[in-house]
Amino acid sequence: MYYYWHSGDLKQAEEEIFKGITLKGKYDVIEAAYNEAVKLDPHNSGLKFSLASTQIIQKKIPEALQTYQQILNLNPDNYNANLLYGVYSKVNGDEKAYKAAIANLKRLDAQCKKQRPVVHECGLLGLRINRRSPQCNQR
């Protein structure tokens, strides 16, 4: 769902996720559905990102910040959660939280730069594949 709201087709998402039920902007209904889903699977970051997206669409920035904080409580090194938490903290006027999130992003970036990529080469096809730790690939 996160993909569709940020770079894809919402109509397609409604068809795939909600089995053709046309919601047409009823984000409060979508938010309630994601709240229930998060209660059933509280450790699912994907559900929490989707919940935060519905909250952002409805301009419920403080609620979205709480949702991003829940993701960070599960995984403090989640790059996207740190990024979105920082951006919306700034939007919400919380300079201290914004600066803390930016510091976390810089720390995560430095950790990824320290880990030299492992280069796999395939001489037959001339391919080179760089691989880093999964933590660095979440961006």
N, C-alpha and C positions, 0 to 999 in steps of 0.2 A: 504494500500500500504506500509506503514511503516513496518508492520510485514514481508511482503514478502522480502523486501530488506535487512532486518536486520537478519532474521532467517527463511525465508521461501523460496518458490519456485517462482522465477521470471516468469517462463513460465506460471505457474498457475495464477499469478497476471495479466499477459498480457491477458490471456483468460477471466478472470473474469471482469477486469476493462475496458480493451480495446476491449472486445468482439471478441477476436481471431485475432486482427490485430497484426501481428508480428513486433515488433519494433527493435529487435535484437541490442540493444545497442544504439539506437538513442535517447540518453538521452536529447539532445537539444529539440527534439520534445515533449518528456514527460514534460520537464521543461516548455516549452511554454504552454502546456495544463494545467499544475498546476497553472501557472501564471494567465491564464484566469479564472480558477476556483476560485482562491483566490480573483480576482477582483469581481466576482459574489457573493462570500460569504466571506468577509474580516474578519469575526469573527470566522471562522472555524479553530481551531488549528490543527486538523487532516490534513487538506489540506496543511497548512503551514509546518507541519512536513514532509509531503511527498515532498513538494517543496524543502525544505532544504536537504532532502535525495538525490534528483536528483542533486542538486548543489554540494553536497559532492562527489558523485560518479564522477562528472566531474572535481573535484578538484577546484571548485569555492568557496574556503573557505570564502573570504570576503562577497560574496553574501549570503552564508549560514548563516554567523554570523548576517547579517542584518535580515534574515528571522527569526532566533531564537530570535533576539531582538524584532521583531514584536509580537512574541508569548508572550514574557515576558512583553511587553507593555499591552497586553490584560489580562495577569494573571501573576503577578510578582512571585507568589508562585508555578508556574509550575516546579515541581522537574526535569523532564526530560529536559525541555528547559534550565534550569539553568545548569544542568550537561553537556549537549552538547555544550552550549554556552561557558562554562568554558574550556572544553577539546579543542575545536577548536580555542578558543582564545589563549590557550597555544601553539597549533600547529602553529598558525599564528604569534607567538612572542609577543603577548600582555599580558605581565605578570600582569599588573594592572587589566585588565578585568578578567583574570583567577582568581586572588586572590579575587576579588569581587564576582565572581560566587561561589567560594568555601565557602566564608563567608555566602552567601545566603543558600547554601546547608546545612551548619552546623546549621544555624538558623532554617531552615525548619525541620531538623532532631530533634533538641532540642524541637521544638513545638510538634512534634509527640510523643516524649518520655514523655512529660508532660501530654499528654492526655492518661490517663490509659485506656487500652482496656476494653471494656465491654464484659464479658464472658457470653455466653448463653450456658446452659447445657441442654441436653436432656437425662434424666435418663434412658429412655427405650432403647435407642441405645448407650448410653455412649459417645455421641458426645460432643465436646466442640468447640465453634466457637468464635474466638476473632474478635472484630470489632473495628475499629478506625474511625476517621472522614474521609470523602471522600478525603480530601486534603492529608491525610497520606497514602491513598491507591493507589495513582497514580503512585507509584514506581513499 
